[in-house]
Amino acid sequence: MASADARGDEKSGGGLIGLVVVTLLALGFGAGFGFVVSTQPQSAVEAEAGGKEKAAKAEKPPAPSVSPTAVLVAMTPIVANLAEPHDAWIRIEASMLVDGVMQGVDLLAAQVAEDFVAYLRTATLSQFEGPSGFQNLREDLVDRATIRDREHIKDVIIHGVVVE
């Protein structure tokens, strides 16, 4: 019986030795990899980092260039009823970024507000649901404004939207 117990102990000890051997091998490979990486020339590491930065810059859309003479023109709050549902109303507070026009800016803002109201009366509430819906609303308003005056209107900034 004693010999059977001794054999059982040998089997469990063998598993422990295997675990230690595998751990030492992993430690050796990790140390070797760290040594290889740390001995790379510094210029290769910088070139690799520069490539990643260039790729990150390529993914970002270019920032719009705005001249220092651009002026932010506040528009009166726009209130309109939506096409669907019939009892839904939307109120938008927005401003326009205008460049190069000083005379008649208020008239231009009023005309753009009329265009916004005409667009909103044909829109449905489901078009504006969620973050992508808000982004679509913003893009549609910018398109409407630039159709009115492509040369001077650079952007539309939405300050607030309330749907009731």
N, C-alpha and C positions, 0 to 999 in steps of 0.2 A: 504494500500500500504506500509505503514511503516513496518508492520509486515513481509511482503514479503522480503523487503530489509534486515531486521534483520536476517532472516533465511539464506539468501545468504551469509551474513558476517560470520555466524556461520559455514557454510560448509568450507569456505576458511580457517578459523582459525583452524578447526579440522585437516586439512591437514598439517598445519604448526606445530601443536603440535605433530602429528605422526612422522614428519621428525625429530623433536628435540628428541623424545623418541628413535627412531632408532639410531640416532647419539650417544646418551648417552650409549645405549646398546653396540654399536660397540666399543666405547671408553673403556667401562668397560671390555669387553672381551679382547681387546688388552692389557690393563694394566695387567689383570690377566695372560695372556700368557707370557708377559714380565717378570712378577714376577716369574712364574714357571721356565722359562728358566734361569733366573739369579740365582736361588737357586739350580741349578743342581750342583752336586759335580764337582770340577775342574778336577778331574781325568777322569770323564766320558766325559767331553768336549774335553780333550786332547786325549782320546782314539778314539773318533769319528774323530777328525782332523787327527790323526795318520793313521786311516783306510783309509781316503781319500787320504793321501799322498802315502800310500802303493799301492792303486789302481792306482794312477797316475804313479807311478814308474813301475807298472806292464804293463801299456799300452805302455811305451816307449821301443823301442828296445834297447838291451844292446849296449853300446858304444864299438866299436871294440878296442881291446887291441893292441897297437903298441909298440914294444920294443924301447928303447931309441937308439938303434943302427941302426934303420931304416933310409934309405936315400931316398930322393926324386930325381928321375932321370928324367930330362927333355928329352922328345922325340922330334924329328924333326917334324915340322908340316906335317900332313897327308892330302893329297889331292887326292880325288878319284871321279870318275863319278858314279852316282847312276844308278840303273837298270831302274827305272821308275821315272820321265820322262827322256828320253835319253839325253836331253841337260842340266840336272841338275848336278851341281858339289857341293861337300861338302869339307870343310877344317876344320880339327880338330886340336887344339893345346892341348896337354895332357902331363901329367907326370905320372910316375909309382912310387909307394911306394915299395921299395925293401928292404928286410931285409936279412942280412947274406951273401951277395955276393958282393965282391969288384972287382974281376977279371972278365972281360967279360961282364960288365954291359952294355956297349955300344952295344955289339953284341946282347945281350938279348933285348935291346930296339929296335934295328933294326928288329929283328925277330918278335917282337910283333907288330911293325908298319906294317909289311907285312901282318900279320894276320888281322889287322884292315882294311887294304885296300881290302883284299879278302872278308871280311864280308860286307864292305860298297858297293862294286860293285854288291852285290846280294840284297841290300836293296832298298826300295822305299821311296820316299819323304813322303808319307802319314804315314809311320811308325814313323816319328820323329815329327809330328805335335803336338803342345801343350805341356804342362808341363809333362804329363804322357808319351808322346813320347820321350821327352828328358831323363826322368828317365829310360825308357826302353833302350834307346841308351847307357846310362851309364852302366846299368846292363849287357848288351850284351858285351860291351867292357871289363868290368871286367871279365866276364866269359871267353872271348877269351884269355885274358892275363893269367888268372890262369890255363887255359888248357895248355898253353905253359910252365909255371913253377909254379906249385902249391905250392911248398915249399918256394920260395923266394918272389914272387910277392904278396903283401898284398892288394893293392888297385890301382885304376886308377883315377887320378884327372883330370877332363876336365877343361881347362882354357878358351877355347873359341870354338864356333862352328859357321861357316858361311856357308850358303847354297845359291848358286847362280844359 
